[in-house]
Amino acid sequence: MRNDWILDVLTDLRTFAELNGMPATADHLSDACLVVAVELANKSPETQVGQARRHEVEIGTLSGSHPAS
């Protein structure tokens, strides 16, 4: 799972919500974590490779370099 970083972000947000008296938000973020985990697990390898390549091209464009160089 190359994009599992999003689970860390959602978990951090959920923890913040729990610690700051936002139980409904925390519950929704827990649900979102489950949905994201399922969607990431169900992505085909071809889709993941395509997204990784697109990300490399975007980074190259932003940095002014070509990703293959």
Distance bins in CASP14 RR format, pairs under 12 A and 6 or more apart:
PFRMAT RR
TARGET T0000
AUTHOR 0000-0000-0000
RMODE 2
METHOD distances of the structure
MODEL  1
1 7 0 0 0 0 1 0 0 0 0 0 0
1 8 0 0 0 0 0 1 0 0 0 0 0
1 36 0 0 0 0 1 0 0 0 0 0 0
1 37 0 0 0 0 1 0 0 0 0 0 0
1 38 0 0 0 0 0 1 0 0 0 0 0
1 39 0 0 0 0 0 1 0 0 0 0 0
1 40 1 0 1 0 0 0 0 0 0 0 0
1 41 1 0 0 1 0 0 0 0 0 0 0
1 42 0 0 0 0 0 1 0 0 0 0 0
1 43 0 0 0 0 1 0 0 0 0 0 0
1 45 0 0 0 0 0 1 0 0 0 0 0
1 48 0 0 0 0 1 0 0 0 0 0 0
1 51 0 0 0 0 0 1 0 0 0 0 0
1 52 0 0 0 0 0 1 0 0 0 0 0
2 40 0 0 0 0 1 0 0 0 0 0 0
2 43 0 0 0 0 1 0 0 0 0 0 0
2 45 0 0 0 0 0 1 0 0 0 0 0
2 47 0 0 0 0 0 1 0 0 0 0 0
2 48 1 0 0 1 0 0 0 0 0 0 0
2 49 0 0 0 0 1 0 0 0 0 0 0
2 50 0 0 0 0 0 1 0 0 0 0 0
2 51 1 0 0 1 0 0 0 0 0 0 0
2 52 1 0 0 1 0 0 0 0 0 0 0
2 53 0 0 0 0 0 1 0 0 0 0 0
2 54 0 0 0 0 0 1 0 0 0 0 0
2 55 0 0 0 0 1 0 0 0 0 0 0
2 56 0 0 0 0 0 1 0 0 0 0 0
3 9 0 0 0 0 0 1 0 0 0 0 0
3 10 0 0 0 0 0 1 0 0 0 0 0
3 36 0 0 0 0 1 0 0 0 0 0 0
3 37 0 0 0 0 0 1 0 0 0 0 0
3 39 0 0 0 0 1 0 0 0 0 0 0
3 40 1 0 1 0 0 0 0 0 0 0 0
3 41 0 0 0 0 0 1 0 0 0 0 0
3 43 0 0 0 0 1 0 0 0 0 0 0
3 47 0 0 0 0 0 1 0 0 0 0 0
3 48 0 0 0 0 1 0 0 0 0 0 0
3 50 0 0 0 0 0 1 0 0 0 0 0
3 51 1 0 0 1 0 0 0 0 0 0 0
3 52 0 0 0 0 1 0 0 0 0 0 0
3 55 0 0 0 0 1 0 0 0 0 0 0
4 10 0 0 0 0 0 1 0 0 0 0 0
4 11 0 0 0 0 0 1 0 0 0 0 0
4 33 0 0 0 0 0 1 0 0 0 0 0
4 36 0 0 0 0 1 0 0 0 0 0 0
4 37 0 0 0 0 1 0 0 0 0 0 0
4 39 0 0 0 0 0 1 0 0 0 0 0
4 40 1 0 0 1 0 0 0 0 0 0 0
4 41 0 0 0 0 1 0 0 0 0 0 0
4 43 0 0 0 0 0 1 0 0 0 0 0
4 48 0 0 0 0 0 1 0 0 0 0 0
5 11 0 0 0 0 0 1 0 0 0 0 0
5 12 0 0 0 0 0 1 0 0 0 0 0
5 36 0 0 0 0 0 1 0 0 0 0 0
5 40 0 0 0 0 0 1 0 0 0 0 0
5 55 0 0 0 0 0 1 0 0 0 0 0
6 12 0 0 0 0 0 1 0 0 0 0 0
6 13 0 0 0 0 0 1 0 0 0 0 0
6 29 0 0 0 0 0 1 0 0 0 0 0
6 32 0 0 0 0 1 0 0 0 0 0 0
6 33 0 0 0 0 1 0 0 0 0 0 0
6 35 0 0 0 0 0 1 0 0 0 0 0
6 36 1 0 1 0 0 0 0 0 0 0 0
6 37 0 0 0 0 1 0 0 0 0 0 0
6 39 0 0 0 0 1 0 0 0 0 0 0
6 40 1 0 0 1 0 0 0 0 0 0 0
7 13 0 0 0 0 0 1 0 0 0 0 0
7 14 0 0 0 0 0 1 0 0 0 0 0
7 29 0 0 0 0 0 1 0 0 0 0 0
7 30 0 0 0 0 0 1 0 0 0 0 0
7 32 0 0 0 0 1 0 0 0 0 0 0
7 33 1 0 1 0 0 0 0 0 0 0 0
7 34 0 0 0 0 1 0 0 0 0 0 0
7 35 0 0 0 0 0 1 0 0 0 0 0
7 36 1 0 0 1 0 0 0 0 0 0 0
7 37 1 0 0 1 0 0 0 0 0 0 0
7 38 0 0 0 0 0 1 0 0 0 0 0
7 39 0 0 0 0 0 1 0 0 0 0 0
7 40 1 0 0 1 0 0 0 0 0 0 0
7 41 0 0 0 0 0 1 0 0 0 0 0
8 14 0 0 0 0 0 1 0 0 0 0 0
8 15 0 0 0 0 0 1 0 0 0 0 0
8 33 0 0 0 0 1 0 0 0 0 0 0
8 36 0 0 0 0 0 1 0 0 0 0 0
8 37 0 0 0 0 0 1 0 0 0 0 0
9 15 0 0 0 0 0 1 0 0 0 0 0
9 16 0 0 0 0 0 1 0 0 0 0 0
9 29 0 0 0 0 1 0 0 0 0 0 0
9 32 0 0 0 0 0 1 0 0 0 0 0
9 33 0 0 0 0 1 0 0 0 0 0 0
9 36 0 0 0 0 1 0 0 0 0 0 0
10 16 0 0 0 0 0 1 0 0 0 0 0
10 17 0 0 0 0 0 1 0 0 0 0 0
10 25 0 0 0 0 0 1 0 0 0 0 0
10 26 0 0 0 0 0 1 0 0 0 0 0
10 28 0 0 0 0 0 1 0 0 0 0 0
10 29 1 0 1 0 0 0 0 0 0 0 0
10 30 0 0 0 0 1 0 0 0 0 0 0
10 31 0 0 0 0 1 0 0 0 0 0 0
10 32 1 0 1 0 0 0 0 0 0 0 0
10 33 1 0 1 0 0 0 0 0 0 0 0
10 34 0 0 0 0 1 0 0 0 0 0 0
10 35 0 0 0 0 1 0 0 0 0 0 0
10 36 1 0 0 1 0 0 0 0 0 0 0
10 37 0 0 0 0 1 0 0 0 0 0 0
10 40 0 0 0 0 0 1 0 0 0 0 0
11 17 0 0 0 0 0 1 0 0 0 0 0
11 18 0 0 0 0 0 1 0 0 0 0 0
11 26 0 0 0 0 0 1 0 0 0 0 0
11 29 1 0 0 1 0 0 0 0 0 0 0
11 30 0 0 0 0 1 0 0 0 0 0 0
11 32 0 0 0 0 0 1 0 0 0 0 0
11 33 1 0 0 1 0 0 0 0 0 0 0
11 34 0 0 0 0 0 1 0 0 0 0 0
11 36 0 0 0 0 0 1 0 0 0 0 0
11 37 0 0 0 0 0 1 0 0 0 0 0
12 18 0 0 0 0 0 1 0 0 0 0 0
12 19 0 0 0 0 0 1 0 0 0 0 0
12 26 0 0 0 0 0 1 0 0 0 0 0
12 29 0 0 0 0 1 0 0 0 0 0 0
12 33 0 0 0 0 0 1 0 0 0 0 0
13 19 0 0 0 0 0 1 0 0 0 0 0
13 20 0 0 0 0 0 1 0 0 0 0 0
13 22 0 0 0 0 1 0 0 0 0 0 0
13 25 0 0 0 0 1 0 0 0 0 0 0
13 26 0 0 0 0 1 0 0 0 0 0 0
13 28 0 0 0 0 1 0 0 0 0 0 0
13 29 1 0 1 0 0 0 0 0 0 0 0
13 30 0 0 0 0 0 1 0 0 0 0 0
13 32 0 0 0 0 1 0 0 0 0 0 0
13 33 0 0 0 0 1 0 0 0 0 0 0
13 36 0 0 0 0 0 1 0 0 0 0 0
14 20 0 0 0 0 0 1 0 0 0 0 0
14 21 0 0 0 0 0 1 0 0 0 0 0
14 22 0 0 0 0 1 0 0 0 0 0 0
14 23 0 0 0 0 0 1 0 0 0 0 0
14 24 0 0 0 0 0 1 0 0 0 0 0
14 25 1 0 0 1 0 0 0 0 0 0 0
14 26 1 0 1 0 0 0 0 0 0 0 0
14 27 0 0 0 0 1 0 0 0 0 0 0
14 28 0 0 0 0 1 0 0 0 0 0 0
14 29 1 1 0 0 0 0 0 0 0 0 0
14 30 1 0 1 0 0 0 0 0 0 0 0
14 31 0 0 0 0 1 0 0 0 0 0 0
14 32 0 0 0 0 1 0 0 0 0 0 0
14 33 1 0 0 1 0 0 0 0 0 0 0
14 34 0 0 0 0 0 1 0 0 0 0 0
14 36 0 0 0 0 0 1 0 0 0 0 0
15 21 0 0 0 0 0 1 0 0 0 0 0
15 22 0 0 0 0 0 1 0 0 0 0 0
15 25 0 0 0 0 0 1 0 0 0 0 0
15 26 0 0 0 0 1 0 0 0 0 0 0
15 29 0 0 0 0 1 0 0 0 0 0 0
15 30 0 0 0 0 0 1 0 0 0 0 0
15 33 0 0 0 0 0 1 0 0 0 0 0
16 22 1 0 0 1 0 0 0 0 0 0 0
16 25 0 0 0 0 1 0 0 0 0 0 0
16 26 0 0 0 0 1 0 0 0 0 0 0
16 29 0 0 0 0 1 0 0 0 0 0 0
17 23 1 0 0 1 0 0 0 0 0 0 0
17 24 0 0 0 0 1 0 0 0 0 0 0
17 25 1 0 1 0 0 0 0 0 0 0 0
17 26 1 1 0 0 0 0 0 0 0 0 0
17 27 0 0 0 0 1 0 0 0 0 0 0
17 28 0 0 0 0 1 0 0 0 0 0 0
17 29 1 0 0 1 0 0 0 0 0 0 0
17 30 0 0 0 0 1 0 0 0 0 0 0
17 32 0 0 0 0 0 1 0 0 0 0 0
18 24 0 0 0 0 0 1 0 0 0 0 0
18 25 0 0 0 0 1 0 0 0 0 0 0
18 26 1 0 1 0 0 0 0 0 0 0 0
18 27 0 0 0 0 1 0 0 0 0 0 0
18 28 0 0 0 0 0 1 0 0 0 0 0
18 29 0 0 0 0 1 0 0 0 0 0 0
18 30 0 0 0 0 1 0 0 0 0 0 0
19 25 0 0 0 0 0 1 0 0 0 0 0
19 26 0 0 0 0 1 0 0 0 0 0 0
20 26 0 0 0 0 1 0 0 0 0 0 0
21 27 0 0 0 0 0 1 0 0 0 0 0
22 28 0 0 0 0 1 0 0 0 0 0 0
22 29 0 0 0 0 1 0 0 0 0 0 0
23 29 0 0 0 0 0 1 0 0 0 0 0
23 30 0 0 0 0 0 1 0 0 0 0 0
24 30 0 0 0 0 0 1 0 0 0 0 0
24 31 0 0 0 0 0 1 0 0 0 0 0
25 31 0 0 0 0 0 1 0 0 0 0 0
25 32 0 0 0 0 0 1 0 0 0 0 0
26 32 0 0 0 0 0 1 0 0 0 0 0
26 33 0 0 0 0 0 1 0 0 0 0 0
27 33 0 0 0 0 0 1 0 0 0 0 0
27 34 0 0 0 0 0 1 0 0 0 0 0
28 34 0 0 0 0 0 1 0 0 0 0 0
28 35 0 0 0 0 0 1 0 0 0 0 0
29 35 0 0 0 0 0 1 0 0 0 0 0
29 36 0 0 0 0 0 1 0 0 0 0 0
30 36 0 0 0 0 0 1 0 0 0 0 0
30 37 0 0 0 0 0 1 0 0 0 0 0
31 37 0 0 0 0 0 1 0 0 0 0 0
31 38 0 0 0 0 0 1 0 0 0 0 0
32 38 0 0 0 0 0 1 0 0 0 0 0
32 39 0 0 0 0 0 1 0 0 0 0 0
33 39 0 0 0 0 0 1 0 0 0 0 0
33 40 0 0 0 0 0 1 0 0 0 0 0
34 40 0 0 0 0 0 1 0 0 0 0 0
34 41 0 0 0 0 0 1 0 0 0 0 0
35 41 0 0 0 0 0 1 0 0 0 0 0
35 42 0 0 0 0 0 1 0 0 0 0 0
36 42 0 0 0 0 0 1 0 0 0 0 0
36 43 0 0 0 0 0 1 0 0 0 0 0
37 43 0 0 0 0 0 1 0 0 0 0 0
39 47 0 0 0 0 0 1 0 0 0 0 0
39 48 0 0 0 0 0 1 0 0 0 0 0
40 47 0 0 0 0 0 1 0 0 0 0 0
40 48 0 0 0 0 1 0 0 0 0 0 0
40 51 0 0 0 0 0 1 0 0 0 0 0
41 48 0 0 0 0 0 1 0 0 0 0 0
42 48 0 0 0 0 0 1 0 0 0 0 0
43 49 0 0 0 0 0 1 0 0 0 0 0
43 50 0 0 0 0 0 1 0 0 0 0 0
43 51 0 0 0 0 1 0 0 0 0 0 0
43 52 0 0 0 0 0 1 0 0 0 0 0
44 50 0 0 0 0 0 1 0 0 0 0 0
44 51 0 0 0 0 0 1 0 0 0 0 0
45 51 0 0 0 0 0 1 0 0 0 0 0
45 52 0 0 0 0 0 1 0 0 0 0 0
46 52 0 0 0 0 0 1 0 0 0 0 0
46 53 0 0 0 0 0 1 0 0 0 0 0
47 53 0 0 0 0 0 1 0 0 0 0 0
47 54 0 0 0 0 0 1 0 0 0 0 0
48 54 0 0 0 0 0 1 0 0 0 0 0
48 55 0 0 0 0 0 1 0 0 0 0 0
49 55 0 0 0 0 0 1 0 0 0 0 0
49 56 0 0 0 0 0 1 0 0 0 0 0
50 56 0 0 0 0 1 0 0 0 0 0 0
50 57 0 0 0 0 0 1 0 0 0 0 0
50 58 0 0 0 0 0 1 0 0 0 0 0
51 57 0 0 0 0 0 1 0 0 0 0 0
51 58 0 0 0 0 0 1 0 0 0 0 0
52 58 0 0 0 0 0 1 0 0 0 0 0
52 59 0 0 0 0 0 1 0 0 0 0 0
52 67 0 0 0 0 0 1 0 0 0 0 0
53 59 0 0 0 0 0 1 0 0 0 0 0
53 60 0 0 0 0 0 1 0 0 0 0 0
53 67 0 0 0 0 1 0 0 0 0 0 0
53 68 0 0 0 0 0 1 0 0 0 0 0
54 60 0 0 0 0 0 1 0 0 0 0 0
54 61 0 0 0 0 0 1 0 0 0 0 0
54 67 0 0 0 0 0 1 0 0 0 0 0
55 61 0 0 0 0 0 1 0 0 0 0 0
55 62 0 0 0 0 0 1 0 0 0 0 0
55 67 0 0 0 0 1 0 0 0 0 0 0
56 62 0 0 0 0 0 1 0 0 0 0 0
56 63 0 0 0 0 0 1 0 0 0 0 0
56 65 0 0 0 0 0 1 0 0 0 0 0
56 66 0 0 0 0 1 0 0 0 0 0 0
56 67 1 0 1 0 0 0 0 0 0 0 0
56 68 0 0 0 0 1 0 0 0 0 0 0
56 69 0 0 0 0 0 1 0 0 0 0 0
57 63 0 0 0 0 0 1 0 0 0 0 0
57 64 0 0 0 0 0 1 0 0 0 0 0
57 65 0 0 0 0 0 1 0 0 0 0 0
57 66 0 0 0 0 1 0 0 0 0 0 0
57 67 1 0 1 0 0 0 0 0 0 0 0
57 68 0 0 0 0 1 0 0 0 0 0 0
58 64 0 0 0 0 0 1 0 0 0 0 0
58 67 0 0 0 0 1 0 0 0 0 0 0
59 65 0 0 0 0 1 0 0 0 0 0 0
59 66 0 0 0 0 0 1 0 0 0 0 0
59 67 1 0 0 1 0 0 0 0 0 0 0
59 68 0 0 0 0 0 1 0 0 0 0 0
60 66 1 0 0 1 0 0 0 0 0 0 0
60 67 1 0 1 0 0 0 0 0 0 0 0
60 68 0 0 0 0 1 0 0 0 0 0 0
60 69 0 0 0 0 1 0 0 0 0 0 0
61 67 0 0 0 0 1 0 0 0 0 0 0
63 69 0 0 0 0 0 1 0 0 0 0 0
END
